[in-house]
């Protein structure tokens, strides 16, 4: 009985965590959109300081990451990735998360979102935007701000 319980725990933790299979219907999908309905931009990007396209890493990830002219806001446009446990947005110096700043939890797995960038972040060095699964140390996808 002890081995059965241990095996079940192993399967749940390592077999299901951060998988790209269809999302569990009992887990909220985080499919929210914080886009302002009065915004007349219709998905077009205005003047930006930096911009990069999201690329797949461990999971399919797409969309555009851009930083506004003031360097104080990071925006995701037409963003999409897989659902997972404890996904955060990192600004990092590389894809390995050697040096990073967390901008907080991912606001949703599909849509347009904006994150505040702390004033002490140097975007010349922290130019990788990562969608990071904290629980399993997995990079879902990334964009390089150029």
N, C-alpha and C positions, 0 to 999 in steps of 0.2 A: 504494500500500500504506500509506503514511504517513497519507493522508487517511482510509482505511478504519479504521485503528486509532484515530485521533483521533475519528472519528464514533462508533465503538463505545464509547469511554470517555465521550463526551458523553451518549450514550443511557443508559448504566449509571448515571452520576452524577445527571443531571437528569431522566431519564425514569422512573426507578424509585424514587428517594429519597423517603421519607415519603409514598408513595402510599397511597390507601385501598383499593387492590385486595386480593384475597386474599393472605395471607401466603405467602411462599416456603416450601415444605415443607422446604427445607434449612436454614432459619434457625429456631432455637428460638423457641417462641411466648411464652415468659415467663409461661405460664399456671400460676403457682404461687399458693398461698394460705398466708399466714403466720398464719392464724387459729388460736388455741389450741383444740385439740379438747375441752379440758375447760371452755371458756368456755360458760356456760349462758345467755348473753345472747340467743342466737338472732337476731342481726341488729338487735335493738332498741337504740336509742341511750340511754345513761344521761344523767346531768346533763352538759351541755356548756357551755363558755364561749362558743364561736362555732360556727356551722354554716352551710353553704351547699350548694346543689345544683350538681353539675357541669353545664356547658352546652357545646354543640359550638362549636368554632372551625373549624380546618381539617379536623378529623376528628370523627366521632360520638363523643361522650364523655358518660357518664352515671354516676350514683351520688351519694353524699353525702360531703362533707368535713366533719369536725368536730374541734374542739379540746377536749381534756379540761379539767376545772375548774382544774387547776394551770397550764395554758398550756404544758405541756411535751411534749405528744404530739398529732400530727395523725393522724387515722384516716380511712381511706376505707372506706365501706360500700357493698356492691353496686356496686362500681366496674367500669366497662368502657370500653375505648377500643381504637383500632386499634394494631397493632404498628408499630414503626418503629425506625430506628437511633438509638441513644444518646438515649433518653427520660429526662428528669430531672424531679423535682418541685421547683418553685420556689415560694417565698412572695415575692410582689412587691407593689409599690405600685400597679401598673396592668397592663393586658394587653400593653403594649408592652415590658415587661422593662426599663424605665428604671432601676429600683432593685430588686434581688432578692437573695434568699438561697437557695442550693441546699440541699435536704434530701437530695440523693443521687439515684441512679438509681431509676427506677420499678421497683418490686418485681414487678410483673406487670400484664398487660393486662386481667385479669378477676379479681375477688374482693374480699376485705377485707384491708387492709394498714394498718400503723402506722409513722409516721416520728417520730423525735425532733426537737423544735424547740429550737434553741440558746437559752440563757437570755437572750441579748442582743437577741433579735428582738422588736420592738414590733408586736404583732398588730393594733394600732389603725391603723397605717400599712401594714404588709405583710399586707393582708387578702385578697389575690388568691392562690389556689392555681392554679398553671399546670402543665400537662403539656407540657413543652417539648422539642422535637426540637432538640438542640444542633447536630447536623451541618448542618441546613438552616435554622436559626433560624425554626422554625414552631411556633406555639401549637396543639397538638392540641385542647385543651379547657381549661376553667377553672371555678372556683367562687369566689364572693365570700363571705367569712366575715363574717357579721353576728351 
